[in-house]
Amino acid sequence: MGSLDSNFPENPVSVPEFKPLDPEDFRRQAHQMVDFIADYYKNIESYPVLSQVEPGFLRTRSPGSAPYRPESLETIMNDIKSDILPGMTHWLSPNFFAFFPATVSTASFLGEMLCTAFNAVGFNWQASPAVTELEMVVMDWFAQMLKLPKSFMFSGTGGGVIQGTTSEAILCTLIAARDRALERIGVENIGKLVVYGSDQTHSTYTKACKLAGIVPSNIRSIPTKIDNFFALSPALLKKTIEADVADGLVPLYVCATVGTTSTTAVDPVEAIANVAKDYGLWVHVDAAYGGSACICPEFRQFLNGVDQIDSLSLSPHKWFLSYLDCCCLWVKNPGLLVKALSTNPEYLKNKASESQSVVDYKDWQVGTGRRFKALRLWMIFRSYGVANLQSHIRSDVRMAKMFEGFIKLDPRFEIVVPRRFSLVCFRLNPGGSDPQKTERLNRKLLEWLNSTGRVYMTHTIVGGVYTLRFAVGATLTEERHVTAAWKLIREGTDLLLEEENVFCLEG
Ligand SMILES: Cc1ncc(COP(=O)(O)O)c(C=O)c1O
């Protein structure tokens, strides 16, 4: 891969005039790239979904240094085809059923092209007023779609901001909550602050808590049970908080999840907020995946109680057709974020900021520079309308229901946790197997499925049960892909059970 001519000469050699952004070159090459991408999407099913390469595969194919002389786009594209594509796990394949899918769309891609084209670094309003104001518009539009109260909107008393990931959304709100608490108890007492989540809360929460200076032993991970489908129990939360208060600790923040990563469990937001308010906790709802479904009236109930929380985050790069990375964060009290995160160096001072009549998003996030990501959401909202966005969610849910129906009809399998959105959690559990053997069978089945390159699925362990996850929702997935995946699962199961000589109930 790459030119072998990578030795740098001792003395500079003459090269043609260098124009890194020649509009006509750009037009020609960008057309070539768009053709390549369209063909990639068209033929994506021909690639193994999960990359089959070995660690280090690329290093052995790459020259040890960057080329001294320029290389043509044709040469580079050839290397992409021969060396990069084999090392890709194809997240946009219609046969990708792993983790949560990363959904995309033409509208979002076009928005991304514009965002990249402008390359505006919108740290404050003046740096590009449209960057800030469009973000405020789309965050209010989205809030309205989700039927969030006015207290989360710019048209009310709150507001929203686009972060990169849930981790950043949690970190920023946690720091706002932390600083508010430290003002009351003194910075010397930071070691007393306690934060709460469940054993199903995403691991990024623990990371954010550590980054915010919470003592690791003060990060509570409240156990969940299959009996209430792995949701955080408000009663247990209350008990844990009371024990901490009795120990002289200071409850700070609780993270509830709408659609947990393992099984899409939904924590009861309203009941959790009710517990939290008695102790003055900041309540954050992580709806990274499940939140998108709440634009449909039949799912909106999962956000009941949102009027009583402090912040909510949702990642459109998961289920809302936006390319990575895009995490929407709404806060009830933006003033607390700004107080905790604002900086005011001389070189960024300007009249608009000083007038306090504008939003400077640099004070709502970790970094200073920020991209014009609002364009992606704006393009999605305008190009598709709410009607199509709702039918996109419903179509994925319908396909997941279909898959769930297949599982229920085959007595060798069982549903481990009832399906809520478009993730099906199931396992192979043929009669007569002991728990260890069942786990081994499921591990082997998953390994076989992924080795075929025809699907990619992942697993989790909940309540001690090794569980297979079938997450429907890659943008290109159609019913035929779900049916083919099921056929493959049956094929693998037949082979495996025959090999293992397992007695099964199927007639
Ligand atoms: C519920 C939930 N929260 C957080 C995350 C992590 O998101 P990010 O990568 O945006 O930090 C995930 C990822 O799947 C998730 O499912």
The ligand as an ORCA input file, in Angstrom:
! r2SCAN-3c Opt
* xyz 0 1
  C     -27.509      3.855     26.421
  C     -26.165      4.256     25.901
  N     -25.505      5.275     26.484
  C     -24.288      5.652     26.061
  C     -23.660      5.024     25.025
  C     -22.275      5.466     24.626
  O     -22.431      6.430     23.726
  P     -21.237      7.334     23.213
  O     -20.368      6.477     22.401
  O     -22.019      8.319     22.414
  O     -20.569      7.943     24.379
  C     -24.303      3.965     24.380
  C     -23.680      3.258     23.256
  O     -24.190      2.312     22.715
  C     -25.586      3.581     24.822
  O     -26.239      2.544     24.272
*
